[in-house]
Amino acid sequence: MIIIIPEEFVEKIKGWIEDKNGFDIEIINITEMSTIANYFVIASGSSERQVKAIADNIEYETKNLEIFPKGIEGQREGRWILLDYYDVIVHIFHADERGFYNLEKLWKDSPVTR
């Protein structure tokens, strides 16, 4: 198993999302706001198929690094897929769903990078 620091891991995840044409990628540092993780990575896809492809690509790439998620939710529906990698939680939204849940607003006091 490869040890990777969260700051490097989120940048890798961002690249894997971009590889599948994900958009509106935001990295939110929640270290000071929560104990559940250090970072949220939030991104959008334009269709259920694209959302699933983005999530599948992240899973594929992390498995190649021998990094395995604690949990995955929402794969069947493909509207909001959550991949929990302990220190980094990835949210892949269908563009229509992202505005409804608006996680960025919930964590608005946390530093955001794009």
N, C-alpha and C positions, 0 to 999 in steps of 0.2 A: 504494500500500500504506500502510495506517495503522500507525503505530508505537504500540504499547501496552505499558505496563510490566506485568510478570508479576502484580503484586499486583492491578491493575485487571482483568486478563484472567481470573484465577481467579474473581473476583466475578461477572464476566459469565457465565462458564461455569456457575457455581452457579445463577444465574438461569435460564439456558437449560435446565438439568436440572430445576429446579423447574417450569418451564413445561410439562414433559411428565410431571409428577407423580413424578419420581425422588425417592428418599428415602435416609435415612442418609448424607447428603452430608458428607464430611470433606475438608478441605483440609490437606495436610501439607506443611510447609516443610522441604524436604530439602537446602537450600542448604549447610548445614554438614556434611551426611552424605554427599553424593554430588556428582559433577560431571555426571551425566547430565541433570539438570534442576534447577530451583529449587523446583517444586511438583508434588505429586501431587494430583489431585482424584479422589476415590473416591466412587462413588454406586451405588445399587442400583435395580433395576427388578423388578417382580413376575412378569414373563413375558418370554420371548424377544422377543415383539413390542414390549413396552415398552422393553426394553434397546436394541433397534434404533432405535426412535423417538427415544429420548434421544440416541443417537449421531448419527442423521440430523439432528436439530435443531441439535446443536452444529456439525456440518459445514456446514449451511445458513447459520447465523448467522455463522460465521467466514468463509465465502466472501463473504458480504455486506460484511465488513470487509476483504476481500482478504487474509485470513490463511489460509494453506494448511498442512495437516499434513505433517510429514516422513514419517509413515507411519501406517497404520491396520491393525490386526490384529483378527481374530475376528468380522468382520461376518457372515460366512455362518452361523456357528453361533448367534450371539446370546446366548451364555452369559457371555462376558467380552469386551468390546470395548475395545481400547486405541487412543486417539488421541494421537499424539505431536506436540505443538506446540513442540518444541525446549525452551523454558524451562518448559513446563507439559505434564505427561503426565496424560491423563484415563483413568481406569479405570471402565468401566460394567459392573457385575456383575449377573447374575441373582442374586436373593437367596439361592438355594440354594448358589451357587458362592462367594459372598463369604466366608462363614464358613470354607469349606474352605481357601481361599488366604490369608486373614487378613493382608493387606498391612499393615494398621495395626500388627499385632504386630511384623512385620519392621522397621518404621520407628518403633518405640515411643519411641525417644530423640529424635525430631524433634518440634518444636512442631506441635500440631494445633489447627485452628479448625473450627467447625461452622457 
